[in-house]
Amino acid sequence: MPSEAPGTSGERGQALPIQRGQGMARGRRVGAVRPDPDEPETVDADSIAAMEKRGLKVQKLTPAAAAEFRAAADTLTATMRGGMVPADVFDAAMAARTAFRKTKKPS
């Protein structure tokens, strides 16, 4: 039997019907398989192999492309300081990110 759930409205004021328990079932499916965060290389290798098996042509990230991406991301990140993110919070987050990156091996 369909029921209405908060936050499932289509047009303003109209609720979309959902099956009872549908949201919980989806949540269980999504959270059921969690890769080990300590072994990202294995997860990545398995995922890439599965994609290639299905015919996807996987492009390898070159060091030059990675550096270009990182530079663009750093430029964008810097624009968030003070406007989108309070300066003190931004600075604390960047310090935490820098400390974290020092503990991880480069990819």
LINKA-V840107 format. One record per pair of residues at least 24 apart in sequence whose ideal C-beta (glycine too) atoms are under 8 Angstrom apart, sorted by sequence separation. I is the first residue (numbers start at 0). J is the second residue. If there is no record, write none. Layout:
BEGIN
i->[I I]
j->[J J]
END
This chain:
BEGIN
none
END
